[in-house]
Amino acid sequence: MKPQGRQLRAVYQHLHRHYGEQHWWPAQSGFEVMVGAVLTQNTAWTHVEKAIINLKAVNSLDAESIVLAQHRHLAAWLRPSGYFNVKAQRLRSLCRFVLDSGGVEALSAMPTPSLRADLLAVKGVGPETADDILLYAFERPVFVIDAYTRRLFSRLGMVSGEEGYEELRLWFESSLGADVALYNEYHALIVVQAKDVCKKRPLCESCVLQKRCAYYSDGK
């Protein structure tokens, strides 16, 4: 294994021992994961859950219902997730893509590079959203890079924090090897660590990664 692979796995093991299994993604179907990936942009998951409950309450948690819904109705259902007018448009675009592609089952048969390229072509779907969908809805070995990942690993001194999205994604994937279960759990652990401890103003004294952290060692 590459040296960076050993380091990355050591960080994972520390986090896993400290926090335990995270059991992500909280959804009942691949399509629900896709909806959640769009709605979680710029908001907390608790707000997304309320929007998904609204969709379920009106029997509209499916691609056809979302595409056919009037914009004002869809936006109202999505209101808890914030930016509801924009997210209504983005979710409708994603659902049209799902329907035009033959449904989730047809998408699941596509090779990962092709599926990723098609997702990125959907208006409002950026790399992080596409990779959330690939990893959690379609169980593809694609590592999700978010602001939490960039913050944590730059403070650990393992990346500069200035790398582009694709550079960081490929670094994680080449260092860890293709492992869906590992990527799934690792991303979830990064999120909980960054939300609870490695915040914008970090709580370094209570950090399980303290001894591995360049930021802490430098006394910042």
N, C-alpha and C positions, 0 to 999 in steps of 0.2 A: 504494500500500500504506500502511496505517496506520503511524504511527511505532512503535508497539509491535510491529507485524509485522516491521518492519525490524530492530528490536533482537532479537527472538526468532530471526529467521533468522541474524543475525550470531553469536549464541551457538551455534546449531546448526552453522554453518560452522566455527567454531573447534574445537568438539568433534569434528566429522567429520574435519577435517584431522589432528587429534591422534590419534584412536583408530581411524579407518577404519570400514568397514562392519561392523556387528554381526551381521547375518543372524539376526534374531529372527523368530518364536518357535521354539525348538528342539522340534519335534514333527513327526510323520509324517502327521497328519490333523487336520481341524478338531475332531473329537471328542476327540482326544488333547490338543489345546489347552484344550478345555473342562475336561477332567479336571485338567490341570496348573494351570489358573487357580484351581480350588478348593483343590488340595493345596498351592499355594505360599503360601497365607495363613499369615503368621507363621512362615515357615521359609525356608531357603535352597534354591535350585533343585537343588543337588546331592542334597539329601534327597528332593526330589520325584522326581528321576530314578530313585532306588532303588525308590520305591513303584511307579512306572510299570513298571519292569522286573519287579517282582513280579506285577503284573496281567498282563503279557504272558506271563510264565512259566506261568501257569495258564489261559491263553487267555481272560482275562476283561476285556480292555480293550474292552468294548462295553457299551452301555447296558443291554441285556437281562440279560447275565451279572451286572452289578453290582447290578441291582435284585433278581435272584433269589438272589444269594449270601447265606448266613447272615451275620448281623452279625459274629460272632466271626471268621469267615474273612476278611471284607472288612476289618475293623479290623486284623487281623494283616498283611494284604498292605500296608496303608497305614501301618503302624507307623513306617517310616523318616521319614515326613513330619511326625511329631509331632501331638499332639492327635488321635490316630488314631480314637478313638471318635466325637468330634464330626465329624471330616472324613468318616467313613464315613456318618454320617447326612446330612450336607450333599451328599455326592456321590450318594448314593442319591436324594435329592430332585431333584437336577439331572437325573439319568438318567430318573427318572419323567417329569419335564417333557419331556425329549427324546422319549421314547416316546409320551407322550400327544399331543404336537404333530405326530407323524408322522415323526419322525427329523430328522437334521441337514439333509438336503436340503430338507425342507418348511420348516424354520426359515430356511434361506438365502433363501427366496422372500419372506419377510416384510419389510415396510418397517422401516427402522432404528428409528423411534420406537416402533412396536408391539413389535418384538423386544426392545428395551431395557426397555420396561415389563414385558413378560412375564418376562424374566430377573430383574428386580428383585423380582418377586412370588414367586420361588423361595426357600424358606427357606434362609438361609445365604449367599445371593448379594447382596452389597452393591454399591455403585456401582463400586468399583475392579475387583472380580471381573467384573461384568457388562461393563465397558468393555474389560477384557483380552480377554474372549470376543468381543465385537463387533469389535474391531480385528484381533486375530490369528487368530481362527477364521473370521470372516465377512467380513473385509476391509472394514469400514465406517469411514468417517472420523469416528471418535470418539477424542478424546485422553484417554489414561489419566492420572489424577492419583494419585500415590502420595506417601508421606512424603518420598521422595528429591526429587521435583519441588518440593514445598512448601519443603523445606530449601534447595535450590540457588537457587531464584528469589527467595526472601526474602533470602538473603545477597547476591545480586546487586543487591538493592534494587528489583526489578521488581514485586514483590508484597509485601504486609505479612506474609503467612504466616497471617493470621487469617481469610482468606476461606473460605467454605464450598466444599464439593466442586464443586457445580454451577456456582458463580460462576467458579471457576478453570478448570473444563473449558470453559465457554463463552467465557472470555477467550482461551484458547489457540486454540480453533477459529475464533473470529471474527477473531483477529489473523493466523492463518496461512492461512486458507482451507481448504476441504475437500480434503485430500491424504493418502490412506491411506499411501502409501509414506513420505512425510515424517513422519507421526505415528509410524509403526512404528519408523523408524530413530531419530527424536528421542527417543522414550521409552527405547529401549535405550541410547542415549548418555548420557542423564540418569542412568540406573541405574549405569552403569560409572563415571561421573564422581563420583557421590555415594558409591559403595562404596569407590572407590580413593583419592579426593582430598578431596572435600567431605564428610568424615565428620562425626560429632558433634563430634569434635575435629579440625578441618580441617587439611590439609597445604598451607597457603596458598602457601608458597614454591615448590611444584612445580606450581601450578595454571595451566593454560593460559588461564583466564578472569581471571587476577589483575588486569589493567588495567581490566576491566569491573566489578569487584566492589566494592560499597559496604562490605561487611564487611571486606575487606582494606584498603581506603582509610582506613577509620576506625581501623585499627590494632588490631582486636580479635583 
